[in-house]
Amino acid sequence: MAVTSWMSWEGGVDLVAATTEGLAQPNVVVHVARMVHTPVGSAPAGMIAYQPDPTAAPVAMGFISADDAVAAYFGPNVFAGTPFEAAPTHTAEIVVSTDRPSSVRSRVEVAGHVFETELGALGALEAIDRPAGAPMPFRQQGLEAVAGSATLMVDGEPVPLVLPAVGLSGGPPAVWAPIGQYLRS
């Protein structure tokens, strides 16, 4: 497989959820990593989507990073051909904490808001290798530990979460991903 676009990460905290039962698609996405490596540089980065009112515009949405060049790389390269290809980019402060034995946390400051995620009751780490295709056009490889619990605070207020059966990339909706990569050919 000749690789044309790629990204890798260390310290990933991934959450996909809905704020109420019955939504057609999740309205909460917090996918961030302590460090993301791309051909244009390395920095804390990820993506966020928070649309507490599903009939209104998102409060925050797009690719985020401490380095604008890294954030701008994702859409046209790794996510080309998906609904995320033209997502906006935002400068963000991202901190991932892994100092607890059975949980991980992330704190994201972006677009005037603070998003704090905690994933707990982590399962065993498992190697994953998801082929390119639906739902995403890239191959995903890495290590994941499924979270048995997930919480989200936005601007200091708890947000109710309903986890779907499957997350954005075809795996579980809440995982600790200490290492991983997306590869496109």
Secondary structure, 3 states (H helix, E strand, C coil): CCCCEEEEEEEEEEEEEECCCCCCCCCEEEEEEEEEEECCEEEEEEEEEECCCCCCCCCEEEEEECCHHHHHHHHHHHCCCCCCCCCCEEECEEEEEEEECCEEEEEEEECCEEEEEEEECCCCCEEEEECCCCCCCCEEEEEEEECCEEEEEECCEECCCECCCCCCCCCCCEEEEEEEEEEEC
